[in-house]
């Protein structure tokens, strides 16, 4: 018994028109996402400035506490048993100021929260294959349009453009 393989053929012009329409819609969504991404980067820069200012406030507070604190001073004397002339004397002064993050946030204020970024459209994400990265759906549609524009055939096999057809 033999099996006959059926291959679906699609008019090249119809497929090209559909892909170009979808590509135009995807391009508009990509432009919106890119604009949101620029805004997000500006917010991230502002956030970094706020975090640096917050850290400076903590440093100023800790330095003030350092100036007001009294160090612990210890005197240590130790004789060496092997040599009586080798006597060690040592003075130490130590100052330890420790705060938990919760305590510092109550005093200085909460650490600025980072802004939430825009969600990337799924068609822009590259996909991981078994051993390589597969181009995003957006790139695939663009490549399919380029190839279809070069072709003179009236009909093309739909299986060749499986990834591009996913968006239709």
C-alpha positions as CSV (number, residue, x, y, z in Angstrom):
1,X,0.0,0.0,0.0
2,X,1.4,3.3,-1.0
3,X,0.7,6.6,0.7
4,X,0.3,9.7,-1.2
5,X,1.7,12.8,0.4
6,X,-0.4,15.9,0.0
7,X,1.3,19.2,0.0
8,X,-0.6,22.3,0.6
9,X,0.1,25.1,-1.8
10,X,-0.8,28.7,-1.2
11,X,-0.9,31.6,-3.7
12,X,2.3,33.6,-3.1
13,X,0.6,36.9,-3.5
14,X,-2.1,36.1,-1.0
15,X,0.5,34.8,1.5
16,X,2.6,37.9,0.9
17,X,-0.3,40.3,1.5
18,X,-1.3,38.5,4.7
19,X,2.2,38.5,6.1
20,X,2.8,42.2,5.2
21,X,-0.5,43.1,7.0
22,X,0.6,41.1,10.1
23,X,4.1,42.5,9.9
24,X,2.7,46.1,9.9
25,X,0.6,45.3,13.0
26,X,3.6,43.7,14.7
27,X,5.8,46.7,13.8
28,X,3.4,49.1,15.4
29,X,3.4,47.0,18.6
30,X,7.2,46.9,18.5
31,X,7.4,50.7,18.2
32,X,5.1,51.1,21.2
33,X,7.2,48.7,23.1
34,X,10.4,50.5,22.1
35,X,9.0,53.8,23.3
36,X,8.0,52.3,26.6
37,X,11.5,50.8,26.9
38,X,13.0,54.3,26.4
39,X,10.8,55.6,29.2
40,X,11.7,52.7,31.4
41,X,15.4,53.3,30.9
42,X,14.9,56.9,32.0
43,X,13.0,55.8,35.1
44,X,15.9,53.3,35.8
45,X,18.4,56.2,35.6
46,X,16.3,58.2,38.0
47,X,16.0,55.2,40.3
48,X,19.8,54.8,40.4
49,X,20.1,58.4,41.4
50,X,17.6,57.9,44.2
51,X,19.4,54.8,45.4
52,X,22.7,56.7,45.5
53,X,21.1,59.5,47.4
54,X,19.7,57.0,49.9
55,X,23.1,55.4,50.4
56,X,24.6,58.8,51.0
57,X,22.0,59.5,53.6
58,X,23.0,56.3,55.3
59,X,26.7,57.2,55.2
60,X,26.0,60.6,56.7
61,X,23.9,59.1,59.5
62,X,26.5,56.5,60.3
63,X,29.3,59.1,60.3
64,X,27.3,61.2,62.7
65,X,26.9,58.2,65.0
66,X,30.6,57.6,64.7
67,X,31.5,61.1,65.8
68,X,29.1,60.8,68.8
69,X,30.3,57.4,69.9
70,X,32.9,56.5,72.5
71,X,35.4,53.8,71.6
72,X,36.2,50.9,73.9
73,X,39.9,51.2,74.9
74,X,41.8,48.1,76.1
75,X,45.3,47.7,77.4
76,X,47.0,44.3,76.9
77,X,50.2,43.2,78.5
78,X,51.8,39.8,77.8
79,X,55.1,38.4,79.0
80,X,57.0,35.9,76.9
81,X,58.1,33.0,79.0
82,X,61.0,32.1,76.7
83,X,62.6,35.5,76.9
84,X,61.9,37.8,79.8
85,X,63.0,40.8,77.8
86,X,60.4,40.2,75.1
87,X,57.5,41.8,76.8
88,X,54.5,42.8,74.6
89,X,52.3,45.7,75.4
90,X,49.4,46.7,73.2
91,X,46.7,49.3,73.3
92,X,43.5,48.9,71.2
93,X,40.6,51.2,70.6
94,X,37.6,49.8,68.9
95,X,34.3,51.2,67.7
96,X,31.5,49.1,66.3
97,X,28.4,50.6,64.9
98,X,25.9,48.1,63.5
99,X,22.4,48.5,62.2
100,X,20.1,46.1,60.5
101,X,18.5,47.2,57.2
102,X,15.2,47.4,58.9
103,X,16.6,49.8,61.5
104,X,18.2,51.9,58.9
105,X,15.1,52.1,56.8
106,X,13.1,53.3,59.8
107,X,15.7,56.1,60.4
108,X,16.7,57.1,56.8
109,X,13.7,55.9,54.9
110,X,12.8,53.0,52.7
111,X,15.1,52.0,49.8
112,X,13.6,53.2,46.5
113,X,11.9,50.4,44.6
114,X,12.9,49.8,41.0
115,X,10.3,50.7,38.4
116,X,8.5,47.9,36.7
117,X,9.5,47.4,33.1
118,X,7.2,47.0,30.1
119,X,6.3,43.5,29.0
120,X,8.0,42.4,25.8
121,X,5.6,41.2,23.2
122,X,5.9,37.4,22.6
123,X,6.6,37.8,18.9
124,X,9.8,39.7,19.7
125,X,11.3,37.0,21.9
126,X,14.0,34.7,20.4
127,X,13.3,31.0,20.9
128,X,15.8,28.4,22.0
129,X,16.1,25.4,19.9
130,X,18.0,22.2,20.8
131,X,21.4,23.6,19.9
132,X,20.8,27.1,18.7
133,X,18.7,30.2,19.0
134,X,15.7,30.4,16.6
135,X,14.9,33.9,15.3
136,X,11.9,35.6,16.8
137,X,8.6,35.4,15.0
138,X,9.0,39.1,14.0
139,X,12.3,38.3,12.3
140,X,10.9,35.2,10.7
141,X,7.9,37.1,9.2
142,X,10.3,39.7,7.8
143,X,12.5,37.1,6.3
144,X,9.5,35.3,4.7
145,X,8.3,38.5,3.2
146,X,11.8,39.2,1.7
147,X,12.0,35.7,0.2
148,X,8.4,35.8,-1.2
149,X,9.2,39.2,-2.9
150,X,12.1,37.5,-4.7
151,X,10.1,34.6,-5.9
152,X,8.3,34.5,-9.3
153,X,6.3,31.4,-8.5
154,X,2.6,31.7,-8.4
155,X,2.2,29.1,-5.7
156,X,4.4,28.2,-2.7
157,X,4.4,25.3,-0.3
158,X,2.8,26.4,3.0
159,X,5.1,24.1,5.0
160,X,8.1,26.3,4.0
161,X,6.6,29.2,5.9
162,X,5.3,27.3,8.9
163,X,6.7,29.7,11.5
164,X,5.4,32.7,9.5
165,X,2.0,31.1,9.2
166,X,1.8,30.9,13.0
167,X,1.1,34.6,13.2
168,X,-1.7,34.5,10.7
